[in-house]
Amino acid sequence: MNRASLFIPLGVFVLILAIGYLGFSLGNRNELPSALIGHSFPPFTAPDLMDTGRLISREDIVGRPALVNIWATWCPTCKAEHEELMRISASSDVYLVGVNYKDDRAAALRWLADYDNPYDVVVMDADGALGVELGVYGAPETFLLNAAGDVVYKRVGDVNRRIWEQEIQPRLARMEVKEYATNP
């Protein structure tokens, strides 16, 4: 066995490391691809969290730009983003739709009573069926819809002030959704 053949395993190992490094560093992990971008928000019918006798459907949330936020009480990141959602609700005209994902209704109602409710409407997705239609990986995830009900943006992870100001609000401004001046 010659000396050069001893370096072949080392070379293969270095090549695997390089490919792994490049593969994991491509793109933003919070911008996972979505087959829904540029397509209509899927049809659905689900109970209203606040009034289970009322069913909410796609038709109830389209017709104006909407921010659809997937959240759950078991999700620690959802708690971290909640204050920003409260600020967004108070400072903009965007229609804010909550989708309570794979959660207990009593826990979700308690959460909204304890931390306030930023949403215009809250859809109950106890079995995750709507989440499957949306291609949800987990919570939180947020979708921005235009007035026609087409998905124009998807965010995996929390919506924080930076994400709002740099990614979501400029898209809403192009859709002519007002944001009011607020104190930071």
N, C-alpha and C positions, 0 to 999 in steps of 0.2 A: 504494500500500500504506500503510495507516495504522499508526500507532505501536503500537497495541494488538496487532496481529497479530505484531509482532516478539517479544512476550512469550509467545506460544503455545508455541513449542518449549521455552522455559525452564520453563514450567508443566508441560508433559508430562514433561520430564526430572525435575523435582522430584517429581511424582506417582509415577513409576517408582521413584525412590530410596526414597520413603516406603513403597510396597508391598513392595519388596525388604527393607527394614529390618524391617518387621512380619513378613514371611514367615519370615525367618531367625531372628528372635528368639522365635518361638512355641515354647514347650515346652522340654524338656531334650533335647539331642541324644543323650544316652545312653539315653533312654527311647523308642526307636523302636517304633512300634506292632507288635504281633505278632498274627497271626490265631490263634495257639495259646493266648493267654490265655483261661482258662476252658474249654479243650478238653483232651482226652487227649493225652499225649505220643504221638507217632506210633509205630506198630509198626515194628520194625527187627530185623535180625539182622546182627551184625558180629563180626569176630574180637576176642578179648581181646588187647590189646597185649603182655601179659606171657606169654601162652600161646596162640599162634595156632591151636592145635588145639581150643581152647575157643571156642564161639560165645556171644555175649551177646545177649540180646533184651530187649525192653521189659519182659517178665515178670520179668526178673532185677533190675530197678531199681525196680519199683513195689511197693507194700505198706507203705511207710514214706516219710516226707518225704525228699526227695533234692535235692541241689544238683548240677546237671549243668553242668559247665564245659567250654566249647569252647576248646582251646588248641593251640599248635603251637610247635615249636622256632624257626621262622623269625619268630615274632612277638615284638618287643621288649617290648610291653606285657604279654605273658604272663609274661615273666621278672620284670617289675616286680610283678605280682600274686602270684607264686609264694610269697613269704614269708608273705603274708596267708593263702593257702590252707593252708600248713603250720600256721599258728596256729589256723585254724578247725578243721582236722582234729584237732589235739591238744586243743582246748578245747570241742568240742561233740559231740553225738551224731548230727549230721546225716550221712546217707549221701552221700558225696562221689564223684560219677561224673565221670571225665575222658573227654572225647572228643578224641582226638588227630586234628586236622583237616588233611587234605591234606598229610601230613607223611611223612617217611622213618622207617620203624620203627627202624632202627639209631640214627638221630639222637635219636629220642624215648626210646629205652631209655638212651642215654648221658646225656641231659638228666636223667632221673629218677634215675640213678645218681649224677650230679654234685650235684644240688640236692635230692635226696630225693623221695619219692613221697607226696603228701598224699591220694591217691585210694584209695578202697576197691576200685574197679575202673576200668580204663582201656579204653575202646572205641577200636578202630582204624578211623578213617574216612578211609582213604587216598585214595579217589576223591571224597570230599565228598558222597556220596549221602545220608547222614543229615543233613548240613548243609543240603542242599537241602530235605529234608522239614521241617526246623526253621525254614527261612527265615533261615539264618545269613547275615549281611553280611560277616563276617570273624571274626578272633579278636582278643581274647577276647570271648566272650559267655557268659552264665550264665543258666540257667533254674532256677527253684525249682518243684519238684513237690510236691503234697500226697500223702498216703498212697494215694489212689485213682489217682494217676498223672496228675492234671490239672495243667497249667501255671498257676501262680498269679502268676508274676512273671518278667520277662525284663530282663536288664541287658546293654547293649551297652557294652563297655569293661571296664576292670579292676574287680575287687572289691578294694577297699581297706578300711581300718579304718572309715572314715566310712560307706561304703556298707553294710558288714556291720552296724554298730551301728544305723544309722538306717533302713535299708531291708529288709535280709534277716533279721536276727536277730529283730526284732519279729514278722515273719510266722511265723518258726519257733516263737517262743514261743507264739503263738496255736495252733500245731499241737502244742504241748507237747513240743518238742524241747529237751533240756537243753543249757545252756551252763555250763561249769565256770569257776570263778574262775581267772584267770591273771594273771601279771604282764604289764603292757603292753610 
